[in-house]
Amino acid sequence: MLREYSIEGIEEHNRSLRWLLDTAERLGARIEVEPGDSRWDSVPFEIRLSGLESGIHYRIRVNYRPKMAQLMSRRISEVDLSDEESVRAMLPAFQKMVDFDVYWYDPRKLDWERFCVIPNNRKDSKAWPFDRIVSLMEALNDDLGTALDISMNTLRKELVESYPVAWFSGQTDPSLTFDKVSIYVGHLMDLSYCETQDEFEDVSNAFAALFGDSFREGMRTRRMRRRERRSRVGMEDE
């Protein structure tokens, strides 16, 4: 991917690509490239990863359009990339260089369910197209935490359905009881009914007061166990 997707003369783009690949390796994601599936205007690839705590399997279908990057490279040397105003003026014209679709695997249908989720990025004028994919990977890996952000209403709705399904499918940690799943899902349902930010914060604070410490401790323990397992598997693979 570094060889095929890098663009000579655009180090910022290439750095963003390396960040994506490094993040995939750190999160244990798998990237699948199928050259035969390319369209006339784009080069697709897929990223497969799972929610760290939820165990839900996610699939990110990415379409990368190198012709746009090549067009940018023609005169990029004339742009002062240290000037935020110049970058802010340039990048919106090339945001379609990378787009994506997101899915979660539904064991009930043995098929992928598409949904729309966009990470709540800071409005960073220097965010290159692949940076959005990095933010998305981080958000899905920490899906149970990400869903507690007020802007992630779609993800909350999906988790109300997908998290219990993942538990019944044995995708979650074996030590996780359904009581914990139901507590979390009930909280997501309560948050989905909130109409204002103040109401959202009140519900979040009430949940933290009732279940916060014990719930977070359980999630912390499961996270440590999973990391230990992945570490052992990695050594065995090597």
C-alpha positions in Angstrom: 0.0 0.0 0.0 2.8 2.4 0.7 4.3 1.7 -2.7 1.0 1.9 -4.6 -0.9 4.6 -2.7 1.9 7.1 -2.0 2.2 10.2 -4.2 5.5 11.7 -5.0 5.8 15.2 -3.8 3.0 15.1 -1.2 4.6 14.1 2.0 1.6 15.1 4.1 -0.6 12.6 2.2 2.1 9.9 2.5 2.4 10.6 6.2 -1.3 10.3 6.6 -1.2 6.9 4.8 1.6 5.7 7.1 -0.5 6.8 10.1 -3.4 4.7 8.8 -1.2 1.6 8.4 0.5 2.1 11.8 -2.9 2.5 13.4 -4.2 -0.7 11.8 -1.3 -2.6 13.1 -1.7 -1.2 16.6 -5.4 -2.0 16.7 -5.0 -5.5 15.3 -7.0 -4.5 12.2 -6.7 -6.4 8.9 -6.4 -4.6 5.6 -7.6 -6.4 2.4 -6.6 -5.0 -1.0 -8.2 -6.5 -4.1 -6.7 -4.9 -7.2 -9.2 -6.8 -9.4 -12.1 -5.0 -7.8 -10.9 -1.6 -8.8 -13.3 0.9 -10.4 -12.4 3.3 -13.2 -12.1 6.2 -10.7 -11.0 4.6 -7.5 -8.9 1.9 -5.8 -11.0 0.2 -3.0 -9.7 -1.6 0.0 -11.2 -2.8 3.2 -10.3 -2.6 6.9 -11.6 -5.3 9.3 -11.5 -4.7 13.0 -13.5 -5.4 16.1 -14.7 -3.4 19.1 -12.3 -3.8 21.9 -15.0 -4.3 24.5 -18.0 -5.1 22.4 -16.4 -7.8 20.2 -18.5 -6.5 17.3 -16.9 -7.1 13.9 -16.6 -4.0 11.8 -15.8 -3.5 8.1 -14.7 -0.2 6.6 -14.9 0.0 2.8 -12.6 2.7 1.6 -12.5 4.2 -1.9 -9.2 6.0 -2.7 -9.0 8.1 -5.9 -5.3 8.5 -6.7 -6.0 10.6 -9.7 -7.1 13.4 -7.4 -3.9 13.1 -5.4 -1.9 13.1 -8.7 -3.7 16.3 -9.7 -2.9 17.9 -6.4 0.8 16.9 -6.8 1.1 19.0 -10.0 1.3 22.3 -8.2 1.5 21.3 -4.5 5.0 22.7 -4.4 3.5 26.2 -5.0 1.3 25.9 -1.9 2.7 27.0 1.5 1.5 24.0 3.6 2.6 25.8 6.8 -0.1 28.4 6.2 -3.4 27.2 7.6 -5.5 29.5 5.4 -3.9 27.9 2.3 -4.5 24.4 3.5 -8.0 25.2 4.5 -8.7 26.5 1.0 -7.1 23.5 -0.7 -8.3 20.4 1.2 -12.1 20.8 0.8 -11.6 20.5 -3.0 -9.9 17.1 -2.5 -12.0 15.6 0.3 -13.5 13.1 -2.2 -10.0 11.7 -2.7 -11.1 9.3 0.1 -14.6 8.2 1.0 -15.9 5.2 2.9 -18.8 3.0 4.0 -19.1 1.3 7.4 -20.7 -2.0 8.3 -21.1 -4.3 11.2 -21.4 -8.1 10.9 -24.9 -9.4 11.8 -24.7 -13.1 12.8 -28.5 -13.4 12.6 -28.4 -12.7 8.9 -24.9 -13.9 8.2 -24.4 -10.6 6.4 -23.0 -7.1 6.8 -25.2 -4.3 8.0 -24.4 -0.9 6.6 -24.7 2.2 8.9 -23.5 5.8 8.8 -21.0 6.9 11.4 -18.6 9.9 11.2 -16.1 10.4 14.0 -16.5 13.6 15.9 -13.2 15.1 14.7 -12.0 18.5 15.8 -12.3 21.0 12.9 -8.6 20.6 12.0 -7.7 22.5 8.8 -4.7 20.2 8.4 -6.6 16.9 8.5 -5.8 15.0 5.3 -8.3 12.5 3.8 -6.7 9.4 5.3 -6.8 11.0 8.7 -10.6 10.6 8.7 -10.1 6.8 8.4 -7.7 6.8 11.3 -10.3 8.6 13.5 -12.9 6.2 12.4 -10.8 3.1 13.2 -10.1 4.5 16.7 -13.8 5.3 17.2 -15.0 1.8 16.2 -12.2 0.1 18.3 -13.5 2.0 21.3 -17.2 1.8 20.2 -18.7 1.5 23.7 -16.8 4.6 24.8 -17.4 6.5 21.5 -21.1 6.0 21.7 -21.2 8.0 24.9 -20.3 11.1 22.9 -23.3 13.3 22.4 -22.7 13.5 18.6 -22.6 9.8 18.0 -26.4 9.2 17.9 -26.3 6.7 15.0 -23.6 4.5 16.6 -25.7 4.5 19.8 -28.7 3.2 17.9 -26.6 0.5 16.2 -25.1 -0.7 19.5 -28.5 -1.1 21.1 -29.0 -3.9 18.6 -25.5 -5.1 17.7 -24.1 -5.3 21.3 -26.6 -7.9 22.6 -26.3 -9.8 19.3 -22.5 -9.9 19.8 -23.0 -11.2 23.3 -25.3 -14.0 22.2 -22.9 -14.9 19.4 -20.0 -15.3 21.8 -18.0 -12.4 20.4 -17.7 -10.6 23.8 -15.4 -11.6 26.7 -16.6 -14.9 28.2 -16.6 -13.3 31.7 -19.1 -10.6 30.6 -22.6 -11.2 32.0 -25.7 -10.1 30.2 -26.6 -7.9 33.2 -23.7 -5.7 32.3 -24.8 -5.6 28.6 -28.3 -4.7 29.6 -27.2 -1.9 31.9 -25.1 -0.4 29.2 -27.7 -0.8 26.5 -30.4 0.7 28.8 -28.1 3.7 29.2 -27.8 4.1 25.5 -31.5 4.0 25.1 -31.9 6.7 27.8 -29.3 8.9 26.0 -31.2 8.5 22.7 -34.3 10.1 24.2 -32.3 13.2 25.2 -33.2 16.3 23.2 -30.7 18.8 24.6 -27.1 18.8 25.7 -28.0 19.6 29.3 -30.4 16.7 29.4 -27.8 14.4 27.8 -25.3 15.4 30.5 -27.8 14.9 33.3 -28.5 11.4 32.1 -24.7 10.7 31.7 -24.0 12.0 35.2 -26.8 10.0 36.8 -25.5 6.8 35.1 -22.0 7.5 36.3 -23.2 8.0 39.8 -25.1 4.7 39.9 -22.9 2.4 37.8 -19.8 4.4 36.8 -17.1 3.0 39.1 -18.1 -0.7 39.0 -18.9 -0.6 35.3 -15.6 1.1 34.3 -13.6 -1.3 36.5 -15.2 -4.3 34.8 -14.4 -2.9 31.4 -10.8 -2.1 32.5 -10.3 -5.7 33.6 -11.6 -7.1 30.4 -9.4 -4.8 28.4 -6.3 -6.0 30.2 -7.2 -9.6 29.7 -7.7 -9.1 26.0 -4.4 -7.3 25.6 -2.7 -10.1 27.4 -4.3 -12.7 25.1 -3.3 -10.7 22.0 0.3 -10.4 23.3 0.5 -14.1 23.9 -1.0 -14.9 20.5 1.5 -12.5 18.8 4.5 -14.3 20.4 3.1 -17.7 19.4 2.6 -16.5 15.8 6.1 -15.2 15.7 
